[in-house]
Amino acid sequence: MKTLNTQLLVGRLTKRMDLHRIFLFSYPFLEEEQLHLLLVVNPVKGLSPKTMAPIVSLCMSDTTEIPFDMILAGEWQNQLKQGSLYYTYASLPQHVLFNASKKKSPLLSHKTITGLLELSQLNYEKCKKGSDEFREATNNFITKGDYGQATFMLHQFLELRLKGFQATVGMNGGRSHNLEHLMKSIRGVAPQLLSIFPYDGPSVELFRLLDQSYVKGKKMETVEITEEEFNILLEKCELVRTALDSMVAIMVQRITSYQEQLSDAVAQDREGVQQALKTTA
């Protein structure tokens, strides 16, 4: 199996691109830790981060290829200021692989982190509550054997979960109710979700039944779906729910751990100052 040589990778990336920072971090996905790369790119006239993505793939062509996300430096700083859980977690000091700037990161005071954690959990819990209500309604229609209506409720359950995740990581979900669009919008942050609903697999048509159920639901109609097909959809939607909940929980947990380290460091500094004052008294 190919291994990831981080020193070699950083050398290749910085040689080919004007990078502000590189972060390497991990989070759990279905009980496994998944590595992820965040590249903070200095702006280049006429080029967007997406157009530079093939360069990153080129640099990893003969080593372990891991998912990566790219963002312009100014937008990255805005995401941190606005309290994105994802970008804050990715940008923790222990995740830094490369830093072209001598300036400290615009992170991360104890007060800022407290506000971030409170807001992110409030956003996610609000959508999670509504999502869980639709999940309960899904069970009610399953009991009645009405899999068409159950599919509509399953759509609503997954839509609210995805939008809650978008809000938590600092993305504007917009007004779209299309699950395929919502899944694609977060693939930079959580590319592993595409392995649950792969667009090149046989389950893609089943996945699209969810969006069809929403369109039909607005017309007081339901999709035609068998019990077996519905159960496949239900299992996959539950996997998405588990993955999203787990990612949010672990990011909160690890940012909280960093915050606790800040508190300990502040306390030690104060103790050191007090000891110095006693010594000079």
C-alpha positions in Angstrom: 0.0 0.0 0.0 1.3 3.5 -0.9 2.1 5.7 2.1 1.6 9.4 2.6 5.0 11.3 2.8 3.9 14.6 4.1 7.2 16.3 3.7 7.4 15.3 0.0 3.7 16.3 -0.5 4.2 19.8 1.0 7.3 20.3 -1.1 5.4 19.4 -4.3 2.4 21.5 -3.4 4.3 24.6 -2.5 6.5 24.4 -5.6 3.5 24.4 -7.9 1.0 26.6 -6.0 1.0 29.8 -4.0 -0.2 28.5 -0.7 -0.9 30.4 2.5 -1.3 27.4 4.8 -1.7 23.6 4.6 -3.6 21.6 7.2 -3.8 17.8 7.7 -6.5 16.5 10.0 -8.8 13.6 10.5 -12.3 12.9 11.7 -14.3 9.7 12.1 -16.3 8.2 9.3 -18.3 5.1 10.0 -16.0 4.2 12.9 -12.8 4.8 11.0 -10.5 7.9 11.1 -10.3 9.5 7.7 -7.4 11.9 6.8 -8.4 15.2 5.1 -6.3 18.0 3.6 -7.2 21.7 3.7 -5.2 24.0 1.4 -5.5 27.7 2.0 -4.6 29.3 -1.3 -3.4 32.9 -2.0 -5.5 34.5 -4.7 -4.3 34.2 -8.2 -6.0 36.5 -10.8 -8.3 34.5 -13.1 -8.0 31.3 -11.1 -10.3 29.8 -8.6 -9.3 27.0 -6.1 -11.4 24.5 -8.1 -9.3 25.1 -11.2 -6.2 24.2 -9.3 -7.6 20.9 -7.9 -5.9 18.8 -10.7 -2.5 20.1 -9.5 -3.2 18.6 -6.0 -4.2 15.3 -7.5 -1.0 15.3 -9.6 1.1 15.8 -6.5 -0.5 12.7 -4.9 -0.5 10.5 -8.0 2.3 8.2 -6.7 1.4 8.3 -3.0 -1.6 7.9 -0.8 -4.4 10.0 -2.4 -6.5 11.6 0.3 -9.6 13.9 0.1 -8.8 17.6 0.0 -10.6 20.9 0.2 -9.3 24.3 -1.1 -10.2 27.8 0.0 -8.9 31.3 -0.7 -7.0 32.9 2.2 -9.5 35.7 2.6 -12.5 33.4 2.6 -10.7 31.2 5.1 -10.2 34.1 7.5 -13.9 35.1 7.1 -15.0 31.5 7.9 -12.9 31.6 11.1 -14.3 34.9 12.1 -17.9 33.8 11.4 -17.4 30.7 13.5 -17.3 27.8 11.1 -17.0 24.6 13.1 -15.3 22.8 10.2 -12.7 25.4 9.3 -11.9 26.1 13.0 -11.4 22.4 13.7 -9.3 22.0 10.5 -7.2 25.0 11.4 -6.2 24.0 14.9 -2.4 24.5 15.5 -1.7 20.7 15.7 -3.0 20.3 12.2 -0.6 22.7 10.5 1.6 21.1 7.9 2.8 24.4 6.3 2.6 28.1 7.1 3.9 30.6 4.7 3.1 33.5 7.0 5.0 34.5 10.1 1.8 35.9 11.5 -0.3 33.8 13.9 -3.5 32.3 12.7 -6.6 34.5 13.2 -7.6 31.9 15.7 -8.5 31.2 18.5 -9.2 32.9 21.8 -11.0 31.1 24.6 -13.9 33.5 24.3 -14.1 33.1 20.5 -14.2 29.3 20.8 -16.9 29.4 23.5 -19.2 31.4 21.2 -18.4 29.2 18.2 -19.2 26.0 20.1 -22.5 27.4 21.5 -23.6 28.7 18.1 -22.6 25.5 16.1 -24.4 23.2 18.6 -27.5 25.5 18.6 -27.7 25.4 14.8 -27.2 21.7 14.6 -29.5 20.8 17.4 -32.3 23.0 15.9 -32.2 21.2 12.6 -31.6 17.8 14.3 -34.8 18.2 16.3 -36.9 18.8 13.1 -35.1 16.0 11.3 -35.8 13.5 14.1 -39.5 14.5 14.0 -39.7 13.5 10.3 -37.8 10.3 11.1 -40.5 9.4 13.6 -43.2 10.2 11.0 -41.3 7.9 8.6 -41.8 5.1 11.1 -45.5 5.9 11.4 -46.0 5.4 7.7 -43.9 2.3 7.6 -46.3 0.8 10.2 -49.2 1.6 7.9 -47.3 0.1 4.9 -47.4 3.4 3.1 -43.9 3.4 1.7 -44.6 6.3 -0.7 -45.4 8.7 2.1 -42.6 7.2 4.2 -40.2 8.1 1.4 -41.3 11.7 1.4 -40.8 11.8 5.2 -37.4 10.3 4.7 -36.5 13.0 2.3 -37.4 15.7 4.8 -35.4 13.9 7.5 -32.3 13.8 5.4 -32.7 17.3 4.0 -32.9 18.9 7.5 -29.9 16.9 8.7 -27.8 18.0 5.7 -28.8 21.6 6.1 -28.0 21.5 9.8 -24.6 20.2 8.9 -24.1 23.0 6.3 -25.0 25.7 8.9 -22.7 24.1 11.4 -19.6 24.0 9.1 -20.3 27.5 7.8 -22.0 26.9 4.5 -25.0 28.7 3.1 -27.4 25.9 2.2 -29.8 28.2 0.2 -33.3 27.2 -0.4 -32.7 24.1 -2.4 -34.6 21.0 -1.3 -32.7 18.8 -3.8 -30.8 16.2 -1.8 -28.4 15.4 -4.7 -27.5 19.1 -4.8 -27.1 19.3 -1.0 -24.9 16.2 -0.9 -22.7 17.6 -3.7 -22.4 21.0 -1.8 -20.7 19.4 1.1 -18.5 16.9 -0.7 -15.4 19.1 -0.2 -16.0 19.0 3.6 -17.3 15.4 3.8 -16.4 13.6 0.6 -16.9 10.2 2.2 -20.6 10.7 2.1 -20.5 10.0 -1.6 -19.5 6.4 -0.8 -22.9 5.9 0.8 -24.8 7.3 -2.3 -22.2 6.9 -5.1 -23.3 8.6 -8.3 -21.9 5.8 -10.5 -23.6 3.0 -8.6 -26.9 1.2 -9.0 -28.3 2.9 -5.9 -28.3 6.3 -7.5 -31.7 5.9 -9.0 -33.1 4.9 -5.6 -31.4 8.0 -4.1 -33.2 10.2 -6.7 -36.5 8.7 -5.7 -36.1 10.7 -2.5 -36.0 14.0 -4.5 -38.9 12.7 -6.7 -40.9 12.1 -3.6 -40.6 15.7 -2.6 -41.6 17.0 -6.0 -44.6 14.7 -6.0 -45.4 15.5 -2.4 -46.1 19.1 -3.3 -48.7 17.9 -5.7 -50.3 15.6 -3.1 -48.9 12.6 -4.9 -46.5 9.8 -3.9 -43.7 7.8 -5.6 -44.0 4.2 -6.3 -41.4 2.2 -4.3 -41.3 -1.4 -3.0 -40.6 -2.3 0.6 -37.2 -3.7 -0.4 -36.2 -0.5 -2.2 -37.4 1.6 0.7 -35.4 -0.4 3.2 -32.2 0.1 1.2 -32.9 3.8 1.1 -33.6 3.9 4.9 -30.4 2.1 5.7 -28.3 4.5 3.6 -30.1 7.5 5.1 -29.3 6.2 8.6 -25.6 5.9 7.6 -25.6 9.5 6.5 -27.2 10.6 9.7 -24.7 8.6 11.8 -21.8 10.0 9.8 -22.9 13.7 10.1 -23.8 13.4 13.8 -20.4 11.8 14.5 -18.4 14.4 12.6 -20.1 17.3 14.4 -19.7 15.6 17.8 -16.0 14.8 17.3 -15.2 18.3 15.9 -16.9 19.9 19.0 -15.1 17.4 21.3 -11.6 18.1 19.8 -12.1 21.9 19.7 -13.2 21.8 23.3 -10.1 19.8 24.2 -8.0 22.6 22.6 -9.9 25.2 24.5 -9.2 23.4 27.8 -5.5 23.4 26.9 -5.7 27.2 26.4 -7.3 27.5 29.8 -4.5 25.5 31.3 -1.8 27.5 29.6 -3.4 30.8 30.8 -3.5 29.5 34.3 0.1 28.4 34.2 1.1 31.9 32.8 -0.7 33.6 35.7 0.9 31.3 38.2 4.3 32.1 36.6 3.7 35.8 36.9 2.6 35.5 40.5 5.7 33.5 41.4 7.9 36.1 39.6 6.3 38.9 41.6 6.8 37.1 44.8 10.5 36.5 44.0 11.1 40.2 43.2 9.1 41.4 46.2 
